[in-house]
Each structure stands twice: as C-alpha cells, then as structure tokens.
Amino acid sequence: MSPVMSVEPTVVVSRRRMLTAVAVVGGVGVAGCDMLKAKPAPTTSFVAAEPMYHDPALPFQRVWRRPDLNWDKYRKLYVAPVDTNHMLRMTEWQEGVRRAEIESDVRNLAVYTQNALKKAFREDPKRRLRVLETTDAAADTLSLEVALIEVVPSKVVLNMLQHVPWGVGLGISAVRGIAGDKSTVAIEARLRDASSGLILAAMADREAQVIAPGNLRGLTWYGHAHQIINNWADQFVKVVNRDRAAGQVIDDTRPFTLRPW
C-alpha cells in the first residue's frame, strides 16, 4: 500500500470532524449569541441603592457611576476582601450533590477573586493604579469592593461526555449551553473613594462558561468559574484604562471559543 493511500482514511475523518464543527458553530450562530450568554441575576442590596443601567460601551450587564467621577484623580487601588454574604439561593443540583462543600468552595472562590483582581492590576502594562495591600484614606485612593452573589459549579460527570471526537464534543457543548445547562458566576461591585467613603461607581454582571471544543475546564468543579473571574479582572483593568474621550468600547466576553482551555 502506498504512503498516500495509508493516510487517506485519517484525512477523511479529519474532514468529517471539521465539517461537523463548522455545522455546529454555524448552528450556534443561527441560534444567536444571546442564547449562550447568561441572563442578568437579580440585584442584591450590595448595589441596590444605585440606579443601574446598561452601557453598551462597557462589558457588564448593568452599571452606574457618578456624573462627576474624575478618574485622573486616583493613583492607588485597594481591593477589599470579597463579600459572600449576598449569595442567591443555591440551585437544586447544588443542594443535592455538593451542599456540604459549597460554603467552603465559595470562600475559596472569594479569595481567588480578590487575588485575580490584584494580579490583573499589578500586571497592567500601563500601571494606571498602584495596588495596596492595606487600605488608606488618601485622596488618590480607590477601594474596589466585590460581592460574589452566585456560583454554579461545572457538572463534571456530564462534561466528561464532551471528550469525544472534536466536532461532536463541540456540538454537545453548544447544545448544553443553549439549553441553560452550564456553569455560571454572578458578581456585583462598588468603587469607593477611600478618603470620603463615597460610592463612585457600581456594576453587576453574570457570566456563563465559554463554550469550547472538549472544554477541558469542565473537568474540575470550578475551572469555568476561574476563567470567568479572570476575564472580569481583565475587564476591570480595561475599564479603568478606557479612553473615554474617544468613546472607546470595551468588548464583552465571547460566548464560545475554539480553544479547549
């Protein structure tokens, strides 16, 4: 048998998988990206005092800021320990499968969130804000206060079914995402003037896992949650650095990717 003939079956299979993936992604496009995005979570008392609205220039579902907010005034940032006292009611799946562990899991995610935010600002090439380890009352200091209000872990056993031929795995991910069977995280945040205690801005956002081929993050309970939190940390940095005079738009997270990690 010639070398050319020996590789033909593999080429055919690869082509079939690629065609399957293209068909699935096309189907997702027809269904609409909005079907893959998480719906807004109910607002809690953490930010309820502010008149929240949607700003298409920002990557969050609801925001608010004082009209007289002067970003140029601030040079330092303190990221407060993340609040977990405003968590929404657990889903039936969480209550039935991992109820005993969920409180510990949420505490660990709160620490992860605080560290991810500090890391993102410290690694910002523009060095817009210097991250403080302890707060101060200086006039040029911002305090970032974040609350985790919902955490729905990955369904590890079900996610293992996605690790079949590449195109089919992507298809399972997309169908589950559209059906609402997905990991989600919701947060609320307040930005406060450290010297006066005045709240300057607020946001609320809920994100779902990013649909991906194979979805290797789905093999751990909180792989998706970590990815969502890391994306938020990057978005916070971009919002602070945003060119407001030019009307710069900070894009939201895409609901699917071709990367499995």
Residue, then its C-alpha position, 0 to 999 in steps of 0.5 A: m500500500s502506498p504512503v498516500m493511500s495509508v493516510e487517506p482514511t485519517v484525512v477523511v475523518s479529519r474532514r468529517r470532524m471539521l465539517t461537523a464543527v463548522a455545522v455546529v458553530g454555524g448552528v450556534g450562530v443561527a441560534g444567536c449569541d444571546m442564547l449562550k450568554a447568561k441572563p442578568a441575576p437579580t440585584t442584591s442590596f450590595v448595589a441596590a441603592e444605585p440606579m443601574y443601567h446598561d452601557p453598551a460601551l462597557p462589558f457588564q450587564r448593568v452599571w452606574r457611576r457618578p456624573d462627576l467621577n474624575w478618574d485622573k484623580y486616583r493613583k492607588l487601588y485597594v481591593a477589599p476582601v470579597d463579600t459572600n454574604h449576598m449569595l442567591r439561593m443555591t440551585e437544586w443540583q447544588e443542594g443535592v450533590r455538593r451542599a456540604e462543600i459549597e460554603s467552603d468552595v465559595r470562600n475559596l472562590a472569594v479569595y481567588t477573586q480578590n487575588a485575580l483582581k490584584k494580579a490583573f492590576r499589578e500586571d497592567p502594562k500601563r500601571r494606571l493604579r498602584v495596588l495596596e495591600t492595606t487600605d488608606a484614606a488618601a485622596d488618590t485612593l480607590s477601594l474596589e469592593v466585590a460581592l460574589i452573589e452566585v456560583v454554579p459549579s461545572k457538572v463534571v460527570l456530564n462534561m466528561l461526555q464532551h471528550v469525544p471526537w472534536g466536532v461532536g464534543l463541540g456540538i454537545s457543548a453548544v447544545r448544553g449551553i443553549a439549553g441553560d445547562k452550564s456553569t455560571v458566576a454572578i458578581e456585583a461591585r462598588l468603587r469607593d473613594a477611600s478618603s470620603g467613603l463615597i460610592l463612585a461607581a457600581m456594576a453587576d454582571r453574570e457570566a456563563q462558561v465559554i463554550a469550547p471544543g472538549n472544554l477541558r475546564g469542565l473537568t474540575w468543579y470550578g475551572h469555568a468559574h476561574q476563567i470567568i473571574n479572570n476575564w472580569a479582572d481583565q475587564f476591570v483593568k480595561v475599564v479603568n484604562r478606557d479612553r473615554a474621550a474617544g468613546q472607546v468600547i470595551d468588548d464583552t466576553r465571547p460566548f464560545t471559543l475554539r480553544p479547549w482551555 
